[in-house]
Amino acid sequence: MDNRLIGQIGENAAADILMAKGYTILKRNYRCKHGEIDIIAEKYGEMSFVEVKTRQSYQFGRPCEAVSEEKKRHIRKTARCYLDELRAKGYIPRRYDFQIVEVTIQHMEHVF
């Protein structure tokens, strides 16, 4: 399976998980000059900037371990762009946070 498809499956699963937990999905794949945020969601007035990491195994560690300090900086800068856009429209969220959703897709053949 190619990585783009795996990522898409993971992002769809993450959005479903967030919605099941009561989040409203505001944006998916938000982009600006600093980078991309996979999902922007909101729950109880708190905005969440969500990075989704999908893997087919734990061979190279947990998916969340792939979020480097550099990636975190890009996510924070991208979140600032989004917040600036909202402020220009007169909306300022009370609070916001950053989250990671890990998705692992494992197909195990001949297990019994």
Residue pairs with C-beta under 8 A, 6 or more apart in sequence:
1 56
6 54
6 55
6 56
6 105
7 52
7 54
9 54
9 103
9 105
10 52
10 53
10 54
10 101
10 103
10 105
11 28
11 29
11 38
11 39
11 52
11 54
13 54
13 103
14 38
14 39
14 50
14 52
14 101
14 103
15 25
15 28
15 39
17 101
18 25
18 39
18 41
18 48
18 50
18 101
19 25
21 43
22 43
23 41
23 42
23 43
23 48
24 41
24 42
24 43
25 39
25 40
25 41
26 40
26 41
26 42
26 47
27 37
27 39
27 40
27 82
28 38
28 39
28 40
29 36
29 37
29 38
30 36
30 37
30 40
30 78
30 82
31 78
32 78
32 81
32 82
33 81
34 74
34 77
34 78
34 80
34 81
35 74
35 75
35 77
35 78
36 78
37 49
37 50
37 51
37 75
37 78
37 79
37 82
38 50
38 51
38 52
39 48
39 49
39 50
39 52
39 101
40 47
40 48
40 49
40 50
40 82
41 47
41 48
41 50
42 48
42 93
45 93
45 94
45 95
46 93
46 94
46 95
46 96
46 97
47 93
47 95
47 96
47 97
48 96
48 97
48 98
48 99
49 75
49 78
49 79
49 82
49 96
49 97
49 98
49 99
50 98
50 99
50 100
50 101
51 67
51 71
51 75
51 98
51 99
51 100
51 101
52 100
52 101
52 103
53 63
53 64
53 66
53 67
53 100
53 101
53 102
53 103
54 63
54 102
54 103
54 104
54 105
55 63
55 66
55 102
55 103
55 104
55 105
56 104
56 105
56 106
57 104
57 106
58 104
60 66
62 102
63 100
63 102
63 103
63 104
64 100
64 102
67 100
72 98
75 98
76 98
79 96
79 98
83 92
83 93
83 96
86 92
86 93
